[in-house]
Amino acid sequence: MQAMRDLRESLLFQRAELSAVASLLILKGVITQEEWETVLEIEADALERMLQEKFPGYRATAQGIEITPTVAMETNRVLGFPE
């Protein structure tokens, strides 16, 4: 469990670092807030497509996770997840 806590702490710290870097770039006029948001949206969409390929039957939406049960069950079986 300590490894999981350490991983979560690391992820939170990386999030803070990324936010700090983005803020500095915007404050210094290297990029605009709009540019940052545009690129962030592009990258989030690319990650979503990659995850949909890795985990067929699951799709993130603005409302939450959309699950196609028959496809998701097969994905779970292939990945060795318990029923």
N, C-alpha and C positions, 0 to 999 in steps of 0.2 A: 504494500500500500504506500510505503514511503516513496517508491519510484513514481507512482501516479501523482502524488502530491508535488514531488519535485518537477515532474513534467508540466503540471498545471501552472506551477509558479513560474517556470521558465516561459511558458506561452504567454502568461499575463505580462511578464517583464518585456518580452519581445513586442507585444502589442503597445506597451508604453513607449518603447524606443522608437517604433515605427511612427507613432503619433507625434512624437517629439521631432523626428526628422521631417515629416511632412509639414508640421507647423513652421519649422524654421525655413524650409524651402518657400513656403507661401509668404511668410513675413519678410523674407529677404527679396521677394519678387522674382525668384527663379522660376516658379510656376504659379499659376492662379488656382484658387479654390475650385473653380469650374474644371480646369484641366485635371486636377487631382481626382475629382469626383467622376469625371468621364473615364479616366484610365482605371480607377478602382472598379467601376461598374463593368468595364470590359474584362478585367481580370476575374471578377467574381463570376461573370457569365461563363468564362472559359473553365473555371474550377467546377462550376455546376455541371457543365457538359462532361467533363472528365469523370466526375463522381457518378453521373447517370450511366456512363459506359461501364464503370467498375461495379456498380450496384444496380443492375437493371430492375425495374419495378418500383424504384424509389425516385421521387422528384421533389425538389424544394420549390415551394411557391411562396407568394407573399403571405398566404394564410397559414402555412406550415408545410409539413411533409405530406405529399400525395403518394399513396401506395396503390399499386395495381396488384391485388392479392395473388393471383395465379403466377404472375411473373416474379414477384417478390419471394414467394415460397420456393420457387426453383432456384433463385439466387441464393437464398439462405441454405438450401440443400447443398448446392455446389460449393459454397464457402464453408460448409461444415458447422453452421449455426444450429443450435438446438431448436427443436420444434416448439 
